[in-house]
Amino acid sequence: MPQMIEYDWTNLRADILGPGHGLTRAELEARREQARVAVGKFLGRVERGEVGFPRLPFQTEPVEQVEQYVRSLRGRYKSVLLLGIGGSALGPYALDVAANGPHPFRKKKIPAELVVVDNVDPLLLHRAMERLDPRKTLVVVVTKSGSTAETMAQFLIAYHWLRKKLGSKRAARQVAAVTDPNKGDLLAIARREKFELFAIPPNVGGRFSVLTPVGLLPAALVGVNIRRLVQGAGDIAEACRLPELESNPALASALHQYILDTRYGKTIQVIYSYSNTLWALAFWYRQLWAESLGKRVDRSKREVLSGQTPVVALGVTDQHSQSQLYMEGPRDKTVTFWEETTNAHTVRIPKLFGKYDSTGYLGGKTLNELFRAEKSATELALTEAGRPNSTFLFPRADEYYVGQMMMLCMFQAAYAGELYDINAFDQPGVQLSKDLTYALLGRAGFDAERSRIAAYRKQKESLEKK
Ligand code: PA5
């Protein structure tokens, strides 16, 4: 039986935090049936093929296609320029950081550097073009819809750059596209230009797509062990389908956050990562939690304005920036620590200046001990202050456990969606911004949005004159 990520929620309990500050046995018992129903409802959606992410670890074809392609390149590229945004960028970036280390503390030997351009700040693409060697750069363009303005603009610029430097034929060989297999302009362009093409299953949405070629392709190109990643995800998937709170950490943590938010006013969840390796993963989670649960209406179209705001913090760095607020500020937060039980490296603190109070006790210990002590101290201080906190313990921060955590978090978001009774898999707010941007820039077919913009401008102008 492989070791699993552990979920310790002792410090969410009223028994330790004090009455009114945490979860009681009675209310958890009372919600048991609701949790069981949430599992049934969600697994029903999976059975009907509406939601595809739980099945991804058991599909071998995408992994094989990615591996075959990466092998065929035979280490030809020094850089992988990833063009994508949101769910099309955060996953690959998290995997790269988890496997190759945070910037600038990277592993010595990496097959290629991942350069993620997930914004249209002109500086980013300008610098990327300036610094990358077009002969040694593979462009990977990722968009599920095949039409997001940011990604398509970046693609036009990068492809033009490749063509100018290398000629059309070679440029086309240096682009791989990841998109919906049935529709979208990127699909049409990729077919026309004969780009290497990878599919995102239609029933897997952007923020749930990291275990499709969206994450697998860039990850494999930069040396991430995608087999271990997928194995980790597959190994925890079974537990994540169980209806009992005690055996399903995704379900238990979803229920805990749901109650903390809706009953105790913990409208903010701080992900406190005591690991630089997992730091980018926390940003991936932030999108997953925010976009999945932040909804105006529930499934019966009643206005609910749901969602808990995810905030990301880095331990111990943010102990000197954020912890004061978390301990003594408004009681609107719950803290979720992420901690590695074994670090990849042990660093000893030399025994120097033993006569001094501030150095004497440190000499001979390890940075690992200091790191752990700092986390324990923060946990204790929060608990004493009646601030609910829980910990996900990673036996190691490697591909296997990152795969486990990604699967756990996706199930968690799905179950939380069922508890709030909202659709965790759409994103009408994101779509609205996309459509308004298309309208502003004159894309055909967005006349209703253009009228809306004109009305808004008129109203704003009239108010400015007053
Ligand atoms: O989770 C989502 O669906 C979104 O965040 C998308 O990933 C993001 O908007 C990018 O969309 P696309 O992949 O279609 O370019």
Boltz pocket constraint, residues with backbone or C-beta under 6 A from the ligand:
constraints:
  - pocket:
      binder: B
      contacts: [[A, 85], [A, 86], [A, 87], [A, 88], [A, 142], [A, 143], [A, 144], [A, 145], [A, 146], [A, 147], [A, 148], [A, 151], [A, 205], [A, 206], [A, 207], [A, 208], [A, 291], [A, 427], [A, 430]]
      max_distance: 6.0
